[in-house]
Amino acid sequence: MHEHPHDHSHGHDHGHDHGHAHEVDDLNAVAADTSVPDSDLSPAELSRRGLLRAAGITGAAVAGIAGMRGVTPAMAEPGATPARGGRPGSGAPRHWLAGDHHIHTQYSSDGQYRVIDQAQHAAAYGLDWLVITDHGGATHARIGVDLVNPDIRAAREELPDTLIFQGLEWNIPAAEHGTVFVAPGPHEVEVLKQFENAYDGSVKGASGNSPANEALAVAGVQWLGQQVDRKRVADALFLANHPARNGIDSPHEIRAWRDADPRIAIGFEGAPGHQAAGLPKGYGPGSARGYYGNAPGPASFAGYPPESYRTWGGFDWMTSTVGGLWDSLLAEGKPWSITANSDSHVNWTDTPRRPDGSSSEQFNRDGRYGDPVYAGRINLDAGDFWPGFYSRTHVGASSRDYRAVMRGMRDGRIWVDHGGLVKSIDVTVRSTGGRGRDRNASETLGGTLMASRGSRLELVVRITAQDVPNWSQFVPSLNRVDVVRGKVELPSRSADRDRFTAPDSKVVAQTDTSGRTGTYTLTYDLGRAEEPFYVRLRGTDGNRSQPGYLGAAVDPAGPQIDVVGDADPWVDLWFYTNPIWVVPTR
């Protein structure tokens, strides 16, 4: 690949095949089998055959995309037309909206802020959208879901330019936590409450590692999809939170959630919250960045190494390892997005505390703590930042509304950054040449470029350098951009569901961007379209780097593993983008 930068143990795998995901695979396979005449196909199969013919994909060629539903997001939806890059800039978002999907309030047993406190600070620190995700559990399921809703609706009225979703932090049966949220509507409380009471691991006593509990988690994802299908809510999404923190989200469980309903289960936190926790003693908690300071336990997946229980440059090991678990999911040709957020409970340098009389008994009785009061001191022991203060998830949306944000997330139009490292990023893969609709086609983050086999491909990255101070009062400098490329090889039904490496994924280009200002363009020659692959980007201020976990041949200068007690997040800034896939046709 040529670069032309220039300025323009869970111990068990049950191998569940879950409904919707494999129905789409089967639909593709039947529709592409030219030995079956049109007259023998169902209406859905005949419609899909027409789509595949339009893309030039039939017969044996289906092996190149069967199972890649969702890579082009519309392919996850039977009957929808897969997006093709038929013209320059097709599918490009109109707006990039910054947000945070993991925020706690006084309705969490370990929180303290009002909804309006979190929402006002999020808006002040530049966020366009946020999700209130108080902890699931008996008290929250009984009254907390109901009690927080009027506060959320009042905040929506108070801050009409800020999109405020209601969600919850799901205790995933047999696993870690996750964000679940729905589009606002008359049934948002009803659906969230029913979900929590039926599928929360804490409420159901289903936290332990067992096949039955894993199946309950899968059923929960599928149930959310059913509520969308029945139009009880306009949309619903699930993302796994801090997935490597305790080592209990095994690879096969993550795949099971994704495959249960890829419209609902869309990704995990690429970078956890609690980033202030790594600030050294004297001006911070002196703990582990992200509170990733754990070690394997009895329920942990045995295959995960000790290094996986730490963050690397503030990012979860599953994301920060080039050729690791995230890449192993992407290499299957299925969408799986990353996010970054605050996980705000109690914020560093803030001055309030809970009011007198607050106790676990009072919380369990009332479903909330009283409003916070002035504490008379600055809290340097808290491990969280306000939403938007440090971590941001940027979502490409067609408009500034709730459903557009959710659609943008589902479509994978996402990039994330820490500390305001860059002002904006625009990423495109384009075909130079091709025939017909493929001529000069292009796709952006989360999309799939269906390009004529043999056509030339370019990766075009347009970056606007940061030119204003971040909330720590310095102007960050992006000093290097890395390109990661991986081959897509669709797994067989008998493939190891617990694999967490992608041997063909590696860093293929690194560009020194030191001193660049304003808006500039980096262009990379991706060669010719010969086999399915994906590309994604990573960038850094370059302050802390080391060879990646899988070695210098895979990642010559990745993030450093974070040291417990000495990991100042402000001197170690990174951005990551979601991938773009390429599928050759004809």
Buried (B, 14 or more C-beta within 10 A) or exposed (E): EEBEBEEEBBEEBEEBEBBBBBBBBEBBBBBBBEEEEEEEBEEBBEBBBEBBEBBBBBEEBBEBBBBBBBBBBBBBBEEEBBBBBBEEEBBBBEBBBBBBBBBBBBBBBEBBBBBBBBBBBBBEBBBBBBBBBBBBBBBBBBBBBBBBBEBBBBBBEBBEEBBBBBBBBBBBBBBBBBBBBBBBBEBBBBBBBBBBBBBBBBBBEBBEBBEEBBBBBBBBBBBBBEBBEEEBBBBBBBBBBBBBBBBBBBBBBBBBBBBBBBBBBBBBBBBBBBBBBBBBEEEBBBBBBBBBBBEBEEBBBEBBEEEBBBBBBBBBBBBBBBBBBBBBBBBBBBBBBBBBBBBBBBBBBBEBBBBEEBEEEBBBEBBBBBEBBEEEEEBBBBBBBBBBBBBBBBBBBBBBBBBBBBBBBBBBBBBBBBBBBBBEBBBBBBBBBBEEBBBBBBBBBBBBBBBBBEBBBBBBBBBBBBEEEBBBEEEBBBBBBBBBBBBBBBBEEEEEBBBBBBBBBBBBBBBEBEEBEEBBBBBBBBEBBEEBBBBBBBBBBBBBBBBBBBEEEBBBBBBBBBEBBEBBBBEBBBBBBBBBBBBBBB
